[in-house]
Amino acid sequence: MTSTGWFLIVGLVLLAIGLTQPLIKRLPLTNTMVYLVVGVVLGPTVLGVFHFNPLQQSPLLGVIAEVAVLLSLFTAGMKMPVPFTAARWRTPILVAFAAMAVTAALLAALGYFALGLPLGAAILLGGILAPTDPVLASEVQVRHPGDRDRLRFFLTSEAGMNDGSAYPVVMLGLGLLGLHELGGLGLRWAFLDVLWATAGGIGLGVIIGHAVGRIVYGLRKQSRGTPLFDDFIGLGMVAVVYGTSVAIGAGGFLAVFFAAVALRQTEVKLKSRATAPALPASSSAPRPQIAETGARRFGITENSMDIHEALERLAELMLILLLGGTLFTSSWSWHGLGVALFLFCIARPAGTMLVSKITRTPVRLRGMIDWFGVRGIGSLYYLMFAIQAGLAEELALELLHITLLVVTTSIIVHGISVKPAMARFRHRGARVVREAM
């Protein structure tokens, strides 16, 4: 299809979504489901207007997915409403790392014993499908920096971290397939791909995020109200953090997410200090709390939120349209649907149940966390990454078939269930509060 055709399709979809948003909000649909339907109708399944071959176009799809993940991770990090403390972040960290590892292990076992995949390919499948998605899970994401909803915080922070925590699993799978150096006894993988990628990515992100927050705060004080290009600063920070982390072998996805978290929390602290009234040295009165929705004078995270979310949605639209354009009628198989069913109903709940037992997460909250592990763009990125690493064509086609079907199924089943489930969750929560009163 020509570029003119793409302009028309994307433009019409954007207009349709924008004009029908009130209707979509009232229906058990998500914007992502609409993108998918358009892609399927225009793709080879129905009209055949275009067909996208992800095996041949893996570099293009990989770049689009990479940009989408980076934008979504940075946006998710900017919305984090609470400081990084062990007590508040313990559950999402365990879900993002421990539960992800359990999910990946169970998927690898399914791939090896039930699907007959080589061990490396089975582990690679686990790494591709285990992470949840901060892009497609917008209905259960933190909505804005002042959103204190506990469920949204858990799911958003988990999705922000486990795209990065899945990296060692993917590299282990590639290593066992002979496409990545693991070192003797796997020591190179353990030190570089696990320890350094994780600790280095988090550390680099926190340092740069904190530094940028302080530098911008100082410049604003000196410039006396002269505006800065907050959009450029935010996008530039994403590129610098990710580029630096990749250059030194650290985890780029973790670095970007934690850079945004550190930037946000640095801004909150500096804004509180600047706007709190001076108190006598002998006074023991607490400083007043500053509303998150108040002054925007210091906030890169607040001032640039709109542009980041708009770019994220645009990248999501392109990817899901292309996803719909990869599907044929024959793409739907019990083989792939079985993997999706196993992931949603067994592997994901098993991982989160283990963490919930440790952290004593309430049953009502645990059920929502179990179910809303949306798979999407992160999985597409890692699949394209593996294909470009030199994955054999036969294995690439097998993993491609499974991954595309799992992501498509996730968009449909999670998209249909999210609004009714969230409404029921809120209703039951309100009823518990009323009964307690």
C-alpha positions as CSV (number, residue, x, y, z in Angstrom):
1,M,0.0,0.0,0.0
2,T,1.2,3.5,-0.8
3,S,2.1,6.2,1.7
4,T,-1.1,8.1,0.6
5,G,-3.2,5.1,1.5
6,W,-1.6,5.0,5.0
7,F,-2.2,8.7,5.5
8,L,-5.9,8.2,4.7
9,I,-6.3,5.1,6.9
10,V,-4.5,6.6,9.9
11,G,-6.2,9.9,9.5
12,L,-9.7,8.4,9.3
13,V,-9.0,6.2,12.3
14,L,-7.8,9.1,14.3
15,L,-10.8,11.2,13.4
16,A,-13.2,8.3,14.1
17,I,-11.7,7.6,17.5
18,G,-11.6,11.3,18.4
19,L,-15.3,11.9,17.4
20,T,-16.7,8.7,18.9
21,Q,-14.8,8.7,22.2
22,P,-18.0,9.3,24.3
23,L,-19.7,6.3,22.7
24,I,-16.6,4.1,23.1
25,K,-16.4,5.0,26.8
26,R,-20.0,3.7,27.3
27,L,-19.4,0.4,25.5
28,P,-17.3,-2.6,26.6
29,L,-14.7,-1.7,24.1
30,T,-11.2,-0.1,24.2
31,N,-9.5,2.1,21.6
32,T,-7.0,-0.8,21.1
33,M,-9.8,-3.1,20.1
34,V,-11.0,-0.6,17.5
35,Y,-7.5,-0.3,16.0
36,L,-7.4,-4.1,15.8
37,V,-10.7,-4.4,14.1
38,V,-9.7,-1.9,11.5
39,G,-6.5,-3.7,10.9
40,V,-8.2,-7.1,10.6
41,V,-10.9,-5.7,8.2
42,L,-8.3,-3.9,6.0
43,G,-5.9,-6.8,6.2
44,P,-5.8,-10.2,4.5
45,T,-8.6,-11.6,6.7
46,V,-11.3,-9.5,5.1
47,L,-10.6,-6.9,2.4
48,G,-7.0,-7.5,1.7
49,V,-6.1,-3.8,1.3
50,F,-2.7,-4.5,2.8
51,H,-0.7,-7.4,4.3
52,F,2.2,-6.8,6.7
53,N,4.8,-9.6,6.9
54,P,6.5,-9.2,10.3
55,L,9.2,-11.8,9.4
56,Q,10.3,-9.8,6.4
57,Q,9.7,-6.4,8.1
58,S,11.1,-7.2,11.5
59,P,13.5,-4.2,11.6
60,L,10.6,-1.8,11.0
61,L,8.2,-3.4,13.4
62,G,11.0,-3.7,16.0
63,V,11.8,0.0,15.9
64,I,8.1,1.0,16.1
65,A,7.6,-1.3,19.1
66,E,10.8,-0.1,20.8
67,V,9.8,3.5,20.5
68,A,6.3,2.7,21.7
69,V,7.6,0.8,24.7
70,L,10.0,3.6,25.6
71,L,7.3,6.3,25.4
72,S,4.9,4.2,27.5
73,L,7.5,3.4,30.2
74,F,8.5,7.0,30.5
75,T,4.8,8.1,30.7
76,A,4.0,5.4,33.2
77,G,7.0,6.5,35.4
78,M,5.9,10.1,35.3
79,K,2.5,9.2,36.7
80,M,3.8,7.3,39.7
81,P,2.1,8.9,42.6
82,V,4.2,7.8,45.6
83,P,7.9,8.0,46.5
84,F,10.0,4.9,46.0
85,T,10.0,3.1,49.3
86,A,10.3,-0.6,50.2
87,A,6.9,-0.7,51.9
88,R,5.0,0.9,49.0
89,W,6.8,-0.7,46.1
90,R,7.4,-4.2,47.5
91,T,4.4,-5.8,45.9
92,P,4.8,-4.4,42.4
93,I,8.5,-5.2,42.5
94,L,7.9,-8.8,43.5
95,V,5.2,-9.1,40.8
96,A,7.4,-7.5,38.2
97,F,10.4,-9.8,38.9
98,A,9.4,-12.9,40.9
99,A,6.0,-13.4,39.4
100,M,7.3,-12.7,35.9
101,A,10.0,-15.3,36.4
102,V,7.4,-17.9,37.5
103,T,5.2,-17.1,34.6
104,A,8.2,-17.4,32.2
105,A,9.2,-20.7,33.7
106,L,5.7,-22.2,33.3
107,L,5.5,-21.0,29.8
108,A,8.9,-22.4,29.0
109,A,7.8,-25.8,30.5
110,L,4.7,-25.7,28.3
111,G,6.8,-24.9,25.2
112,Y,9.3,-27.6,25.9
113,F,7.0,-30.5,27.1
114,A,3.7,-29.7,25.3
115,L,4.8,-27.9,22.1
116,G,8.0,-29.7,21.5
117,L,10.1,-26.6,21.2
118,P,13.9,-26.8,21.8
119,L,14.8,-25.7,25.4
120,G,16.2,-22.4,24.2
121,A,13.2,-21.6,22.1
122,A,10.8,-22.6,25.0
123,I,12.7,-20.2,27.4
124,L,12.6,-17.5,24.7
125,L,8.9,-17.9,24.4
126,G,8.5,-17.5,28.1
127,G,10.6,-14.3,28.0
128,I,8.6,-12.9,25.1
129,L,5.1,-13.6,26.6
130,A,5.8,-13.1,30.4
131,P,5.9,-9.3,30.6
132,T,2.7,-7.3,30.8
133,D,2.1,-4.2,28.8
134,P,1.9,-0.5,29.9
135,V,0.6,0.6,26.5
136,L,-2.4,-1.6,26.0
137,A,-3.5,-1.6,29.6
138,S,-4.6,2.1,29.6
139,E,-7.9,1.3,31.3
140,V,-6.1,-0.1,34.4
141,Q,-3.2,2.4,34.3
142,V,-2.6,5.2,36.7
143,R,-4.5,8.0,35.0
144,H,-2.5,11.0,36.2
145,P,0.3,11.9,38.8
146,G,-2.2,12.5,41.6
147,D,-4.0,9.1,41.1
148,R,-3.7,7.2,44.4
149,D,-5.7,4.1,43.3
150,R,-3.8,1.1,44.7
151,L,-4.8,-1.4,41.9
152,R,-3.8,1.0,39.2
153,F,-0.5,1.7,40.9
154,F,0.3,-2.0,41.2
155,L,-0.5,-2.8,37.6
156,T,1.2,0.3,36.1
157,S,4.4,0.0,38.1
158,E,4.5,-3.8,37.4
159,A,4.2,-3.1,33.7
160,G,6.8,-0.4,33.9
161,M,9.3,-2.8,35.3
162,N,8.7,-6.2,33.8
163,D,9.5,-5.2,30.2
164,G,13.0,-4.8,31.6
165,S,13.0,-7.7,34.0
166,A,12.1,-10.1,31.1
167,Y,15.4,-9.1,29.3
168,P,17.6,-11.7,31.1
169,V,15.1,-14.5,30.2
170,V,15.1,-13.5,26.5
171,M,18.9,-13.4,26.5
172,L,19.1,-16.8,28.2
173,G,16.8,-18.3,25.5
174,L,18.9,-16.8,22.8
175,G,22.1,-18.0,24.4
176,L,20.8,-21.6,24.6
177,L,20.0,-21.3,20.8
178,G,23.6,-20.2,20.2
179,L,22.7,-16.6,19.4
180,H,24.1,-14.9,22.5
181,E,27.2,-15.5,24.6
182,L,26.4,-17.0,28.0
183,G,30.0,-17.7,29.2
184,G,31.3,-20.6,31.1
185,L,28.6,-22.1,33.4
186,G,26.4,-19.1,32.3
187,L,28.5,-16.7,34.4
188,R,28.7,-14.0,31.8
189,W,24.9,-14.1,31.5
190,A,24.4,-14.0,35.2
191,F,26.7,-11.1,35.8
192,L,26.0,-9.0,32.7
193,D,22.5,-9.8,31.6
194,V,21.0,-10.3,35.0
195,L,22.9,-8.4,37.7
196,W,24.4,-5.6,35.7
197,A,21.5,-5.1,33.4
198,T,19.1,-4.8,36.3
199,A,21.2,-2.9,38.8
200,G,22.9,-0.7,36.2
201,G,19.6,0.2,34.5
202,I,17.9,1.1,37.7
203,G,20.9,3.1,39.0
204,L,21.5,4.9,35.8
205,G,17.9,5.9,35.5
206,V,17.6,7.2,39.1
207,I,20.8,9.2,38.7
208,I,19.9,10.9,35.4
209,G,16.3,11.5,36.4
210,H,17.3,13.1,39.7
211,A,20.0,15.2,38.0
212,V,17.7,16.5,35.3
213,G,15.0,17.4,37.8
214,R,17.5,19.5,39.8
215,I,19.1,21.1,36.8
216,V,15.7,22.2,35.4
217,Y,14.7,23.5,38.8
218,G,17.8,25.6,39.0
219,L,17.4,26.9,35.5
220,R,13.8,27.9,36.3
221,K,14.9,29.9,39.3
222,Q,17.6,31.7,37.4
223,S,15.4,32.4,34.3
224,R,12.7,34.0,36.4
225,G,9.7,32.6,34.6
226,T,11.2,32.2,31.1
227,P,9.7,29.0,29.8
228,L,11.7,25.9,28.9
229,F,10.8,23.4,26.2
230,D,9.6,20.8,28.6
231,D,8.5,18.5,25.7
232,F,12.0,18.5,24.3
233,I,13.5,17.9,27.7
234,G,11.3,14.9,28.4
235,L,11.9,13.3,24.9
236,G,15.6,14.1,25.1
237,M,15.9,12.5,28.5
238,V,14.3,9.3,27.1
239,A,16.8,9.2,24.3
240,V,19.8,10.0,26.5
241,V,18.9,7.5,29.2
242,Y,18.1,4.7,26.8
243,G,21.1,5.4,24.5
244,T,23.5,5.5,27.5
245,S,22.1,2.4,29.1
246,V,22.4,0.4,25.8
247,A,26.0,1.7,25.3
248,I,27.1,0.4,28.7
249,G,25.1,-2.8,28.6
250,A,22.6,-1.8,31.2
251,G,18.9,-2.5,31.0
252,G,17.4,0.3,28.9
253,F,13.8,-0.3,29.7
254,L,14.4,-0.3,33.4
255,A,16.6,2.8,33.1
256,V,13.9,4.8,31.3
257,F,11.1,3.8,33.7
258,F,13.1,4.6,36.8
259,A,14.5,7.8,35.3
260,A,10.9,9.0,34.9
261,V,10.1,7.9,38.5
262,A,13.1,9.7,39.9
263,L,12.4,12.9,37.8
264,R,8.8,12.9,39.1
265,Q,9.7,12.4,42.7
266,T,12.5,15.0,42.5
267,E,10.1,17.6,41.1
268,V,7.5,16.8,43.9
269,K,10.1,17.3,46.6
270,L,11.5,20.5,45.1
271,K,8.0,22.0,44.5
272,S,7.0,21.2,48.1
273,R,10.1,23.0,49.4
274,A,9.6,26.0,47.2
275,T,5.9,26.5,47.9
276,A,5.7,25.6,51.6
277,P,5.6,28.7,53.8
278,A,8.5,29.5,56.0
279,L,8.1,28.3,59.6
280,P,10.0,29.5,62.7
281,A,12.9,27.3,63.6
282,S,11.3,26.4,66.9
283,S,7.9,25.5,65.4
284,S,6.9,21.9,65.4
285,A,3.9,22.4,63.1
286,P,3.9,20.1,60.0
287,R,4.5,21.6,56.6
288,P,1.3,21.8,54.5
289,Q,0.9,19.2,51.8
290,I,1.1,20.6,48.2
291,A,-1.7,19.4,45.9
292,E,-0.4,17.4,42.9
293,T,-2.7,19.2,40.5
294,G,-1.5,22.7,41.6
295,A,1.3,24.8,40.2
296,R,2.9,23.6,37.0
297,R,6.0,25.8,37.3
298,F,8.5,23.1,38.0
299,G,6.8,20.1,36.3
300,I,8.4,18.6,33.3
301,T,6.4,15.5,34.1
302,E,3.1,17.4,34.2
303,N,3.9,19.9,31.4
304,S,5.1,17.3,28.9
305,M,2.5,14.6,29.8
306,D,0.2,15.4,26.9
307,I,2.8,15.2,24.2
308,H,4.1,11.9,25.5
309,E,0.7,10.3,25.8
310,A,-0.2,11.5,22.3
311,L,2.9,10.0,20.8
312,E,2.3,6.8,22.8
313,R,-1.2,6.5,21.4
314,L,0.0,7.2,17.8
315,A,2.7,4.5,18.1
316,E,0.1,2.1,19.6
317,L,-2.3,2.8,16.7
318,M,0.3,2.0,14.1
319,L,1.4,-1.2,15.8
320,I,-2.1,-2.6,16.3
321,L,-3.1,-1.7,12.7
322,L,0.0,-3.6,11.5
323,L,-0.9,-6.5,13.9
324,G,-4.3,-6.8,12.4
325,G,-2.7,-6.7,8.9
326,T,-0.6,-9.8,9.8
327,L,-3.6,-12.1,10.5
328,F,-5.2,-14.5,8.1
329,T,-8.2,-16.7,8.8
330,S,-5.8,-19.6,9.2
331,S,-3.9,-17.7,11.9
332,W,-6.5,-18.7,14.5
333,S,-5.6,-22.1,15.8
334,W,-6.3,-24.2,18.9
335,H,-2.5,-24.4,19.2
336,G,-2.1,-20.7,19.8
337,L,-5.3,-20.2,21.7
338,G,-4.2,-23.0,24.1
339,V,-1.0,-21.1,24.9
340,A,-3.1,-17.9,25.5
341,L,-5.5,-19.8,27.8
342,F,-2.6,-21.4,29.7
343,L,-1.0,-18.0,30.1
344,F,-4.1,-16.1,31.2
345,C,-5.6,-18.8,33.5
346,I,-2.6,-20.7,34.9
347,A,0.8,-19.2,34.4
348,R,0.0,-15.6,35.3
349,P,-2.2,-16.4,38.3
350,A,0.4,-18.9,39.6
351,G,3.1,-16.2,39.6
352,T,1.0,-13.5,41.2
353,M,-0.5,-15.9,43.7
354,L,2.9,-16.7,45.1
355,V,3.7,-13.0,45.5
356,S,0.3,-12.3,47.0
357,K,0.8,-15.0,49.7
358,I,4.1,-13.4,50.6
359,T,2.8,-9.8,50.7
360,R,-0.7,-10.7,52.0
361,T,-2.5,-8.8,49.3
362,P,-6.3,-8.8,49.8
363,V,-8.1,-11.5,47.8
364,R,-10.2,-8.9,45.9
365,L,-7.2,-7.0,44.8
366,R,-5.3,-10.2,44.0
367,G,-8.0,-11.4,41.6
368,M,-7.7,-8.2,39.6
369,I,-3.9,-8.4,39.4
370,D,-4.1,-12.1,38.4
371,W,-6.4,-11.3,35.5
372,F,-5.2,-8.0,34.1
373,G,-1.8,-9.1,32.8
374,V,-2.3,-7.6,29.4
375,R,0.2,-8.8,26.7
376,G,1.1,-6.5,23.9
377,I,3.8,-4.3,22.5
378,G,6.6,-5.4,24.8
379,S,6.1,-9.0,23.5
380,L,6.2,-7.8,19.9
381,Y,9.4,-6.0,20.6
382,Y,11.2,-9.0,22.1
383,L,9.9,-11.2,19.3
384,M,11.4,-8.8,16.7
385,F,14.6,-8.6,18.7
386,A,14.9,-12.3,18.6
387,I,14.3,-12.5,14.9
388,Q,16.9,-9.9,14.2
389,A,19.3,-11.8,16.4
390,G,19.3,-14.6,13.9
391,L,16.5,-16.9,15.0
392,A,16.0,-19.8,12.6
393,E,13.1,-19.2,10.2
394,E,11.2,-22.3,11.3
395,L,11.4,-21.3,15.0
396,A,10.7,-17.7,14.1
397,L,7.5,-18.7,12.3
398,E,6.4,-20.8,15.2
399,L,7.0,-18.1,17.9
400,L,5.5,-15.5,15.6
401,H,2.3,-17.4,15.2
402,I,2.0,-18.0,19.0
403,T,2.9,-14.5,20.0
404,L,0.7,-12.7,17.5
405,L,-2.3,-14.9,18.5
406,V,-1.7,-14.4,22.2
407,V,-1.4,-10.6,21.9
408,T,-4.5,-10.5,19.7
409,T,-6.4,-12.7,22.2
410,S,-5.3,-10.5,25.1
411,I,-6.5,-7.3,23.3
412,I,-9.9,-8.9,22.8
413,V,-10.5,-10.7,26.1
414,H,-8.9,-8.1,28.4
415,G,-10.5,-5.3,26.4
416,I,-14.0,-6.8,26.7
417,S,-13.6,-7.6,30.4
418,V,-11.8,-4.5,31.7
419,K,-14.7,-2.1,32.0
420,P,-17.2,-4.5,33.6
421,A,-14.5,-5.9,35.9
422,M,-13.3,-2.5,37.0
423,A,-16.9,-1.3,37.6
424,R,-17.6,-4.4,39.7
425,F,-14.4,-4.0,41.6
426,R,-15.2,-0.4,42.5
427,H,-18.8,-1.3,43.4
428,R,-17.7,-4.0,45.8
429,G,-15.1,-1.8,47.3
430,A,-17.6,0.9,47.9
431,R,-20.0,-1.6,49.5
432,V,-17.3,-2.9,51.8
433,V,-16.6,0.7,52.9
434,R,-20.3,1.4,53.5
435,E,-20.7,-1.9,55.5
436,A,-17.6,-1.0,57.6
437,M,-19.2,2.4,58.4
